[in-house]
């Protein structure tokens, strides 16, 4: 009986990983691939890789336009109107 429970958990490992790691609509797709194609090694591997893949969207903070200029060499933010970068000294 314990072996059967272990095999079911192992079979649905990609779905369990998707529930633990993701917060979007991919969980349903991962479950369907795992349920219907998980009996094949390739289907199970595809579902596991999909579940472990990183999120595609990232939170981006917006910088106001009047806050200054970015240095093209080091990427540091210099005050608006500066001609030289405060961090590396190159022309902005």
N, C-alpha and C positions, 0 to 999 in steps of 0.2 A: 504493500500500500504506500509506503514511504517513497519507494522508487517511482511509482506512478505520479505522485505529487511533485517529486523532484523533476521528472520529465516534463510535466505540464508547465512548471515554473521556467524551466530551461527553454521550452518551446516559445513561451510568451515573453522571454527576456527583452526583446526589442520593444514590445509594447509597454512593459514595465519601465524600461529606461526612458521611453518617450513621455510617459506620464510623470516621471520624476524630473526630467530635464527641460521639458518644453511647456510653453503656455499658449500655443497658437493652434490653428486648425490642422496642423500636420499630424496630430495624434490619431485622428480617424483614418487617415490614409496609411499611416504606419501600421495600425491595427488590421486594416483590410489586407495589406500586402502580407503581413505576418500570418493572418488567419488562413488566407487562400493559397499563398505560395510558400509559407514557412516550412512545409514538409520537404521542399527542395532545399538543398544547401545554399544555392544561389539566392533564392527568395528570402531565406532567413538572414543571410549576410547583407543583402540590400536593405532589409528592414532595420537591421542593427546599425548599419552605417548611416542610414537616414536619421535614425533616432539619436545617434551620437554627434551628428553634424551640428556645427555652430549656427546660431541665429543669423539670418541674413540682414536684418535691420538693426541699426545702431542708433542710439540717442545722440543727437548732435546739438551742441549748445550754440546759440547765435551770438555773434559779436556785433554790437552796434557799429554803424558806419563811422560815426564821429569819434570812436575810441582810439584811433591811431592807425599806423601802418605796420604791416608785417615785413620783416627783413627777408629778402629773397635768398640770403645765404644761410642764416641760422634759424629763421622762423620766429624770432622773438618779436614781441609787440613793442613798437616804439611810439612815443607820444605823437599826437597829430602835429604836423608841421616840422618834425625833426628831419634833418637831412642825413644824419648818420645814425646807425644802430647803436643803442646804448649797451648792448651785450657784446657785439663783436667789432664795432667801430667801422664797419663798411657802409658805403652809401646805401640809403634806403631806396 
